Amino acid sequence: MSRTDRIHRTVRPDGAARTDRASADADVGIGVGAGAGVGVGVGAGTPGAAEVSGGASAPYPWRWIALAALLAAEAMNLLDATIVQVAAPVVHIGLGGAETTIPWFSASYTLTFALGLLTCARLGDIHGRKRVFRVGVAAFAVASLACALAPTAAVLIALRAVQGAAAAAIVPQTFGLIRAMFTGAETSKALGMIGPVMGLSAVAGPALGGVLTHADPFGLSWRAVFLVNLPLAVAVLAAAPRLREDRAPVRPRLDPAGTAPAVLGTALVVCPLATGRPGPIAWATAAVGAAVLGVFVVQQRRAARRGGAPLIEPALLRGRVFPAALVTSTLFFTVMNGVMTAVVLHLELGLRHGPLAAGLTLLPWSTGLAVASWAAGSHLVPRYGARVLHAGVAAFACGLGGAALAYATAAPGAYPRGLPFALALTGLGAGLFTPPFFTTALGAVGPQETGSAAGLLNAVQQLGGTLGVALVGGVYLGAAGTPRAAAEHALGVAAVLLAATAAAAGVMTARRRPA
């Protein structure tokens, strides 16, 4: 496939995309940095692999119905993540158990989602994207029903992990399936529909979670937030036979030798730090996990030298820009998801305001994010470039400071009235950050590396989201003192991580000095 036949998708938090002819190289993912930071990883499973669609010159007659199924599946995944984040404290009240389990109702989903993205993208290359997509949607529906019936917190966390794995099977197939069914100008039109759908899902998710849990339909309480997936999944499966199959022309191989250390190392890093107050043993375990991830990098390089099929393109880890982008992405989405989690926990557990108040409080965040991402992608980034990224970090920092001020000036036990305004500013910062971030990161890689780079960026975005929910949420739950003190402590940790984000972003965007 020629360079001009490819579409480079600049990723925006609301899922919107624009065509960038300067780097139109290969499959690039759709990143959704919504309320829960849940991203969409779309990319080739095999680094640099050319793919074929079963296309003929005549337009595929069922393409628009099939597109509706793909968009509904994307919305279902994002809604599930954002709804559960708001409902999590009510789930804890219903199922009991330690408060430290609350962040894991979301983190177990995003962790398996992150770990499964690259492997499931390759499964689509091997077995066909339509087939893997349908299996993923069916598994997601069954897991959603099982979550609604979960009798204990431990069972629900395990089932959420299954849901995340099913989502990982769904999401990487979307872009390839769209390209298999659309040609010419219709391709851009179809891809352009993803943005509004994902943006609407990002804005509606927290509010819907609050409304469903507060309304308690049929006495279901929190269980309704999982059952809402079922009609969407049934509709998607009913339309899925109209999808056109798409797979790689040459079957790649799975990489179990690379998958094992990647999964083990990530789990050893994330899980011990999720205690909120990690001690020496937790930090030592996380260090072991980092060492295992180092082994994974070495194994990937060896597999590439021997002509194998590594999960990632080892050349991506050379140089300065892309490794710094991986660190920046992990840190930023840790902060973003961590702040959201701390706000929800404080409102629902600390102030006892309930999920409806929490969902409505998050609306300014989601709305600001959607507006700023559109403005950045359409107008600001083409004119100002990477400077918009740093403006986004600065705006987010101002919003974080505003949230701390809102907590500090609120009467004990009272709702912090300035919080929605502060969250609107953090949402604007997140929206300004994401489009130039992905443009800069993907502009630093070669054409044969773009698919792998997109998948890896989206995977670390999910990993950052997991760390944010588990780490910053754990800090809130583990803090001593009043609920306000716990919230301020969590925001302080987020501020430190945001400063590290700014430093990593500076390394990423620094201009190379002439020799």
N, C-alpha and C positions, 0 to 999 in steps of 0.2 A: 504494500500500500504506500503510495507516494506521500511526500511531506504535505502537499497541498490537499490531499484527501483526508487528512487528519484534522481533528478539532481539538484545540487546547481549551480546556475548561478552567477558567479562573474561578476559584471556589469562594463562596460567600457564606456567611453564617445563616442566611435565610434560604440557602440552597440555590440561589440564582446563579446563573453562569453567563459569561460573555465570551465571545470569540476573540482570541488574541493571535493575530496572524504572525506576529513576530516569533512566537514559540509554539505554533500549531504542530505538535509533534506526535502525540500518542494519547492513549486513554488516560484521562485525568479525573480524579474523583470529585465528588460533590461533598463538601464538608458542611455539616450543619452544626453550628455552634449555638444551639438554642438553649432554652432554659437549663436542660440537663447536660448540655455540651455534647449531645449525642451526634456523632458525625456519620457521614455516609462515605464508605470507602468503595470507590469504583475504580478498577484498574485491571490491567492484564495480570493474570496469575503468573505468567512466565515473563521475566524481564525481557523487554524488547521483542516479544513474539508478535508476529503478524497474525491477524485473525481473518477468518472469512465468515461472511454471512451468506445465508442461502439465497442471496438476492438475485432477482431477475431485473430486467430493465423496466418492466411494468410496475406501477405502484402496488404494494401489498394491500389487498382489499380490506383486511381486518386491522390495519395498523392503528387506527384511532381508538377502537375498542380495546386493543391490546395495551395501548399507551395508558388508558384509564386504569387498567389493572395494575400496571407498574407504578403509577402515581399513588394509587390507593395503598399499595403495599409499603411504599416509602413513608406515606403519612401515618400508616398504622404503627410502624416501628418508632417514629419520632413521638407520636402521641403517647404510646405506651411508656416511654422513658420519662417524659415530662409529667404525665399524670401521676405515675407512681411516686415521683419525688415529692409531690405535694401531699399525697395520701399516706406516705410512709409512717408518720407519727400515729395516725389513726389505726393503721395496720398493727403497729406495736401494741396499742391499747387492746385491740381485739384478740391478738394471739399471745400476748404476754412475752416473757423473756426479758433479758437484760436490755437496757437502752442502747448499749453498744451494737446491738444487731440492726438498729434502724438504718444506718448508712448502707448496710449490705443489701437491703432490699433493692437498692439501685446499683450499688457497686458490683454485685455479682453478675448483673446483666451486662454492664459495660465492659467488665473484665473479659468475659468469654467472647463478647462481641469483638473486642480488640484483638484477642489472640486468634480468633477464627477467620479474620478478614482475608489475609493473604492466602491461607490454605484453601478457603472456600472459593476464592477467585480462581485458583488453579483447578479446583474440581469442576468449575464451569468450563474451563478450557478443555478438560479431558472428557467429561461426560455430557456436555452441552448445557448452555446457560438456562434454557427453558426447563429442562429436567430438574436441575439443581434448584432453580427458583421455585418450582411447584412443590418440591419436597420441603424446602425451607418454609414456605407459607403453611403447608399442612402441619409441619412440626410446630410452628409458632402458634397455630390455632389450638392444637392439642395441649401445648404447654400453658397457654393462657387459661384454658378451662381448668387444668390441673391447679394453676396458681389460685384461681377463684375458690377452689375446694380445699386448699391447703389447711391442715389442722394445726400446724405449729410453725413458729418462725423459722426453725431450721429447715423444715421441708420447703417452705416458701423460698428461702434463699437458694436452695438447690434447684428448685424449679425455675427461678429467675435466671440462673446460670444456663439452664437448658434453653430458655427463651432467647438469651443473648447469642447462643450458638446458632439457633435457628435464624435469627436476624442476620448473622454473619453469612449465612448461606443465601439470603435473599438479596441483600444490598449490592454486593459486587457484580451482580448479573445485569443490573438495570441499564447501564450505558451501552454495553454490548448488544443487548436485545433491542434497544431503541435504534442503534445503528444498523441492525439487521433488517429493520422494517421500514426505515425512512431513508430517503435519498435527497440530495440537493438542498434547496432552501427549506424543505419540510423538516430536515434534520435539526436545523437550528431552531425552528419553530417548536418542535417537540421538546427539545432540551430546554427551551426557554419557559416551558410550562412547569418545569420542576420547581423553579424559584418561588412562584406564587403559592403553589401547593405546600411546599415545605415551610415557607414563611407563615402561612396561615396556621399550619399545624403547630409551629413553634409558639405563636401567640395564643392559640386556643388551648394548648395542652395544660398549662398550669391552671387556667380558669376552669376548664372542664373537670380536671381532677378535683378542684375545690367544690364545684357544684355537685358532682356525682356523689362525693363522699358526704357532703352536707345534706343533700336531699334524701339520702338513704332510700333509694327506690326499692320497693318490695321488701324492705327490711334487710337488704343485702349489704348495706354499709360499704366498706372498702372493697368488697368482692366485686362490686359493679365496675370498678376501674379496669379489671381484667376481662370481664365478660363483654365489655364494649368492643373488644378486638374481634369477637366471633362473627358478627355480621359483616364486618369488613373483610375478614379472611374468607368467608364463604363467597362473597361477591368476587373477590380476586380469583379464587379457585374456579369459579364458574366461567370467568372470562379467560383464564389462563390457556385453555386449548387454542385460543386464537393467536397466541404468541408464535413467532417464527423462530425456529431453532437456530442457534449460533454457537460455534465452537472453534477452537484453534485448528488450523489446517494440519499441523503436526502435533500429535499428542505429547504434551510435556509429562514429566514424571512428578509425583509427589516427593517431598523431601523430609521423611520422618527423622533423619539424623539431624536436621536443622530445626524441625518443629519442636522436638523434645526439649532441648536446652532453652529455646525461646520461651516455651510455656513454663518450664520449671523456674528459670531465672526470674521471669516477671512475677510469678506467684510469690517467690521468696522475697522480692523487693516490696511488693504491694502489701501483702497480708500482715507482716509484722508492724509496718508503719501505721496500720489502720487502728491501732489501739488508742490513739489520741495522745498517750504519754509513753512513747516507746522507751524502754530501758536499754541497758547494755546488751542483753540477749537479743532484743528485737533489732538493734542496730547491727549487731554481728551477723544476724541472719540476713538482713538486707545487704550487707557487704558480700556475703556468700552469693546471694542472688546476682549482684552486680558482676561478680567474678564469673558466674555461669553464663551471663549474657556476653561477657568477653569471650568465653569459649565459643559461643554461638557465632560471633563475628569471625573468629579464626576459622571455624568449620565452614562458613559460607564462602570465605576466600579460597579455601582448599577445594571445595566443591566446584567453584568456578574454574580454577586452574586445571582441574581434572576433566573438564567438559561435562560436569553434572548439571543439575537443575536447581540451583540455590533459590531459597525463598525470596531473597532480595539481591539486587545487583551490587556486588561488593564495591564497585567503582564509586557508588554513591557516597561511601564513607571516607573517600579521599577529599582533600581540599578543606576549605573552611566554611563555605556558605551552607551546604546542605546539612552537615553534622550540627552546625549551630542552629539551623532551622528545626531539627529534631528536638533539640534541647528547649528552644523557644516555645515550640508547640506544646510540649509536655508541661512546661511550667505555666504557660498562660491558661491552658484549659484546666490545670489543677486549681489555679486561682479562681477562675470563673465558676466552676462547678462547686468549689469549696464555699465560696461566698453565698451562692444560692442555697446550699444545704444548711449553712449556719443560720441564714435568715429564716428558712422554713422551720428549723428546729426551735429557734428562739420564739417565733410567733406561736407555734402550736404547743410546744412543751413548756416553754418558759412563761409565756403570757396567757396560755390557754385560750387563744382566739379562734382556733379551729381552722380547718382546711380552706374554707371559703375565703376567709380574710387573708390567708397566706397566698392563695391563688390570685386574688385581686391585687395584692401588694406586688406580685411579680409581673403583673401586666405592663407597667411602665418599662420595665427591663426589656421584655420581649418586643414591645413596640419600638422602643428606641433602637434596639439591635436591628430590627427589620428595616427601619427608615435609614439608619446610618449605613448599613451594608449596601442598600440600593444606591445611595448617594455616592458612596466611596467607589463602588464598582463601575457606576455609569459616568461619573463626572470627575471625582477627585483624584483617583489613582492615575487615569490617563494624563492628568495635568501635573500632578505633584509627585507621583511615584511613591517610593518607599517612605517618604516623609510622612505620609498619611498613617503608616504603621506606628511610628513613634507618637504621632498625635493621638492615636487610639489608646496607646498605653498611658499617656498623660491624662487623657479624659477618664480612663478607668480609675487611675490613681485618685483623681479629684472626686469621683463618685465614691470611692472607698473611704476617703477622708470625710465626705459628707455623711456617709452611713455611720461612721464612728461618732461624728458630731451629733447626729440624730439620736443615737443611743445615749450619749453623754448628757444631753440636755433634757431627755424625757424623764418624767417623774417615775419613781420606782413602781414597777408593775403596770405602767401605762404604755399605750401604743406609741412608738416613736413616729410622730406625725411627719417629720421630714424624710423618713426612710423611702417612700415611693419616689420622691424627687431625686434622691441620691441614686437609687437603683436605675432610674431613667438615664442618668449620666453614665453609670457603668455600662448600661446597655448600648448607649451611643459609642462608648469607647470600644466595646467588643465588636460592634459593627464596623467601625473604622479600621480596626486592627486586621480583620481576617482577609479581606480581598487583597491588600498589598502583601500580606504575609505569604499567601499561596503563590501569588505572581512572582515574588522574589525567589522563593524556595525552588519552584519548578523552573524558573528561568535559568537556574544554575546547573541544570542537568542536561545531558545529551538526549537526542531523539530516541535512542535505543533504551534509555533508562527511565523514561517518563512514566510508563505504566507502573514499574516497580516503585518509583519515587512517590507517586500519588497514593498507592496502596499503603506504603510505609508511613507517610504523613498522616493519613487517616487513622492508621492503627495506633500511632503514638498519641493522636488526639483523643482517641477512646481511652488509652492508658492514662493520660493526664486527667480525663474526666473521672476515671475510677479513683485515682489518687486524691483528687479534690474531695469527692464525696466521702471517701473513707478516712483520709488524713485530717482535713479541716473539720469535717463532721465529728470525727473522733476527738479532736481537740475541744470542741464545744462540749461534748458529752462528758469528757474527762476532766474539765476544768472545775476547780473548787470555787465556792462563793455563790453569788446571786446569778440568776439567768443573764442579767445585763453584763456582769463581769465575764461570764462565759462567752457571750457574743463578742465582747470587745477583745477577749483573748484570741478567739478564732479569727477576727478581722486583723489583728496584729500579725498572726502567722501568715495570713493571706498577703499582707503588705510586704513582708519580707520576701515572700515568693515572687511578688510582682516586681520588686526591685531586682531580683535575679533574672526575671523575664526581660526587663529593660536592658540589663547588661548583655544577655545572650542575643537579644535583638540588635544591639549595637555591633556586636561581632558579626552577626549575619549580614548586616547592611553596610558595613564599613567598606569604603572604596579602597581598592588595592593601589598602593603607592607605586608610581612608575619607578622602574629600576634605575 
